[in-house]
Every structure is written in structure tokens, then in C-alpha cells.
Amino acid sequence: MSKERMQDLLALFRARGWDLENCDELFLVEKDEVIRWNLFSEKSDSTILLEFHLFGDLGQAGNALSEIVYCESLKEGHKLFFEKQNSDSWRENSLSFVLALCHR
């Protein structure tokens, strides 16, 4: 489930001292079929802006979390494709994604 993968990502960021600026935006799908997270770190006084992209079936608007295909960091251009949550590649790729963004 995409919701659980998003929670996985947030837990990885939080373990490294980053958190959401507004927790109400955790699963908020905006009109342009994205979910935006603005993450901050008090230690570094910097932010990370992530966008989760949803794609509906047959050109329809995506509005369900299950329709998230990938997320990307806007400043750095890193992308993380959503794979099966229990797969080794998801665990490895999500950790690599978070580490790349947290250690800039």
C-alpha cells in the first residue's frame, strides 16, 4: 500500500532529524494530482521539497494513494519509484533516496 510506503519514508526521514512542516499534508492530494511534503531539519536550517505523483487509469485524474507511481525531490531531482513494500529493492532504494537527500 502506498500509504504504508509513505509512512516508511517519513520514518526514515524522522530517524535522521527531518520532519514534515505540516503533518496535515501527509496524505493530502492536491488538484494537480500530487502530494507535496515540505521537510525541515532544525539542525541544518534547510528544507527538502518532495512531490508524490499520482496517475489515474486511462487518463483520469489520480486521487487515490494507491495510484502513486513515484516521488521526487524538486531541488535535487532524485526520484524514488514505488515498488512492493516488502521487497529488498524498496528497502534499499528508499534508504538510499533518504540518505542522498539528508546528506547534501
DAUR-V322068 format. One line per field, one symbol per residue. ss: DSSP state (@ for helix, = for strand, . for the rest). phi: phi as a letter, one per 20 degrees, with the letter a starting at -180 (. if undefined). burial: + if it has 24 or more other ideal C-beta (glycine too) atoms within 12 Angstrom, else -. A space follows every 50 residues. Layout:
ss=???
phi=???
burial=???
//
This chain:
ss=.@@@@@@@@@@@@@@...==..@@@........========....===== ====..@@@.....@@@======.....===......@@@@@@@@@@@@@ @@..
phi=.fgffffgfffffffdndbffcffegceeefemcddddeccffdlcccdd cdddcfflmffebdgfefdbcbeffemfccefdgfeefffffffffgfff efde
burial=-+--++-+++-++--+-+++-----++-+---+++++++-------++++ ++++-------+--+-+++++++----+-+-+----------++--++-- ++--
//
